[in-house]
Amino acid sequence: MTTRALRFTKGHGTENDFVLLPDPDGSISLAPSEVARLADRRAGLGGDGVIRVVPTALAGVPEVLDQAAEAHWFMDYRNADGSLAQMCGNGTRVFAAYLRREGLERAGEFAIATRAGTKRVRVSTGPDGEELYAVDLGPWRLAEPDVAARDGSDALVKVDDHEAVPALSLDLGNPHTVVVLPDGRELDDLDLTRAPHVQPAPLEGTNVEFVSPLGDGHLRMRVHERGVGETRSCGTGAAAAALAVRWWAGVRETGDVWRVDVPGGTVHVRPLPEGRVELSGPAALVADGVVRL
Ligand SMILES: N[C@@H](CCC[C@H](N)C(=O)O)C(=O)O
């Protein structure tokens, strides 16, 4: 058996953590078992996801080739279990931070190719001089608009022996199911060590967000991610959570920006015109090295 040595960078966005693998000539191919090994927190480097950083034109992924003219770099995203995911909101910020640090993108605004289409990133400076990243996640939609309009929800979610709770399914490029729990303590008490039971069961699985509204435009969220388990943050999940609460409660009159607190920090969500949505927050690169596979 041959051993491969791969360069890596480890980073996180509100503690949703990723192993980034630079692949400038498109030569790295990873089996799901290799991804799972890299993401393993004991036998590997550890991460909620593994991201190959590859030129869009060289990625070997035909469905993203048409993005190459606008987005030079493709975020090739895998969940910790080795499965492919179309999108990762926190991942786009960490990916952008990596491109900037490496001098692969120098402008304050640039585009990233993903399996869910091209995402535009805007870089700004936060109050303590830190870089913040706002990502236009693109169009979102209710997965079952007719059912949701008729019943106010389109799914039921059950966690262990709790009662099933009505939920809303949203498509942010990847699938989400959002549940609102009125009581904050209930949110802390949830056991998310096993996947919540969603009915009807989505064919390709779903990320499940549990939300507790804290007041005007302010939410607390925990998430069980498809292909991972409970994580300390999920960017597309935070956007889904804010959009679901907005759909249920109505647009805020005091400004349509939503603060979402997750166990790993805080992100902000801003609905944009034409059914788009923006996610903003920090990104950190914490280590670089070489890993042997
Ligand atoms: N953590 C991500 C979402 C990653 C993909 C997800 N687990 C899926 O399978 O859809 C985010 O920040 O959006």
Ligand as a Chemical Component Dictionary entry (heavy atoms), coordinates in Angstrom:
data_LIG
# 
_chem_comp.id                   LIG 
_chem_comp.type                 NON-POLYMER 
_chem_comp.pdbx_formal_charge   0 
_chem_comp.three_letter_code    LIG 
# 
loop_
_chem_comp_atom.comp_id 
_chem_comp_atom.atom_id 
_chem_comp_atom.alt_atom_id 
_chem_comp_atom.type_symbol 
_chem_comp_atom.charge 
_chem_comp_atom.model_Cartn_x 
_chem_comp_atom.model_Cartn_y 
_chem_comp_atom.model_Cartn_z 
_chem_comp_atom.pdbx_ordinal 
LIG N1 N1 N 0 -21.599 23.214 8.126 1  
LIG C1 C1 C 0 -22.020 23.619 6.853 2  
LIG C2 C2 C 0 -22.892 22.653 6.097 3  
LIG C3 C3 C 0 -22.093 21.420 5.672 4  
LIG C4 C4 C 0 -22.856 20.451 4.799 5  
LIG C5 C5 C 0 -23.985 19.745 5.481 6  
LIG N2 N2 N 0 -23.558 18.871 6.538 7  
LIG C6 C6 C 0 -24.779 18.951 4.429 8  
LIG O1 O1 O 0 -24.588 17.738 4.283 9  
LIG O2 O2 O 0 -25.605 19.574 3.724 10 
LIG C7 C7 C 0 -22.464 25.070 6.803 11 
LIG O3 O3 O 0 -21.811 25.868 7.499 12 
LIG O4 O4 O 0 -23.342 25.435 6.029 13 
# 
loop_
_chem_comp_bond.comp_id 
_chem_comp_bond.atom_id_1 
_chem_comp_bond.atom_id_2 
_chem_comp_bond.value_order 
_chem_comp_bond.pdbx_ordinal 
LIG N1 C1 SING 1  
LIG C1 C2 SING 2  
LIG C1 C7 SING 3  
LIG C2 C3 SING 4  
LIG C3 C4 SING 5  
LIG C4 C5 SING 6  
LIG C5 N2 SING 7  
LIG C5 C6 SING 8  
LIG C6 O1 DOUB 9  
LIG C6 O2 SING 10 
LIG C7 O3 DOUB 11 
LIG C7 O4 SING 12 
# 
